[in-house]
Amino acid sequence: MPTCGRFPMPYSARVNDHAADAAPGISAPPRPAGERLGLVTGIAAYGIWGFFPLLFPLLLPAGPLEILAHRVLWSMLAVGLVLVALRHPWGWLRDALAPRQLPWMLLGSLLIGANWLTFIWAINNNHVVESSLGYFINPLVNILLGVLVFGEKMSRGGLIGTLLAAAGVTVIAWQNWAGLWVSLTLAASFGLYGLVKKRATLPALEGLFLESGLLTPLAVAYWVYLAATGASTFGAGLGHSALLILAGILTALPLWLFAIAAPRLPLGVVGVLQYVAPTIQFLLGLTVFKQVVTPSYWAGLILVWCGSVVYLATVFSRTRRARAARPSDATAPH
């Protein structure tokens, strides 16, 4: 079983939560010196993911599929240039495309593509609050998947957190079902994506490059179709085209930052940071996008937040126990 830090962690603890763009499956080596660097880059990564909703309305009148196509294409090119600039060895690509790995990579690509498409549609149809809810409940979905698929034992904290989140979702569904499908789709697609990444683990940048690469033929085909029918918005203006390219670059940038942060930070800190993005998105939904949150929705959100707090308490408790079991860490550089 892969490890996080120096102690084995269950699937539900290792799969990271974000906003349509986190990187589950990163293999974290023992935490090196540079925890401050990890904290800065981690905050930057989740901050970028949190403010992502501000970008997509600027890409209109491009539709969700066109935005997705450009996001896939330009993110692959951006990551490819980074890997070349870093003189990264490419032997991993042969292993990732092996017959036993390729089906999992394809499935992961489709899941993250569906997640991105849902997120883009939700933002440009004023469902920002619902999107943030999806990423609030995603860690608890990971716990449930760990129990159902891998037979992991659910801790008392995990059980309480999951039940509170389920109660919150039920309360929200009572009067707000119209937008709840966005939350559930985002949480489920990203949770299943993390599940697949356990079978086909790649570091963040390599994973994004390959997943985007597998989706690129579909993206290029759709782009050609739009151009042939005169429906493409790319090239309609320099500023608009630059923003479509920027969407791909901003897909790669936070993953690169997170790849720097993850091995340098304790699991408990990562657990807190993963809620930065949906919190920013929620606040943007209330302030910038002027979404109205009903009393029943507030009640459900409070239950979900309480479940998240219980989950974080469990993560911190596990981290403290692991550190206590490693007395030599007290003298290790940070």
Buried (B, 14 or more C-beta within 10 A) or exposed (E): EEEBBBBEBBBBBBBBBBBBBBBBBBBBEEBEEBBEBBBBBBBBBBBBBBBBBBBBEEBEEBBBBBBBBBBBBBBBBBBBEBBEEEEBEEEBBEEBEEEEBBEBBBBBBBBBBBBBBBBBBBBBEBBBBBBBBBBBBBBBBBBBBBBEEEEBEBBEBBBBBBBBBBBBBEBBBEEBEEBBBBBBBBBBBBBBBBBBBBBBBBBBBBBBBBBBBBBBEBBEEBBEEBEEEEEBBBEEEEEBBEBBBBBBBBBBBBBBBBBBBBBBBBBBBBBBBBBBBBBBBBBBBBEEBEBEBEEBBEBBBEBBBBBBBBBBBBBBEBBEEBBEEEEEBEEEEE
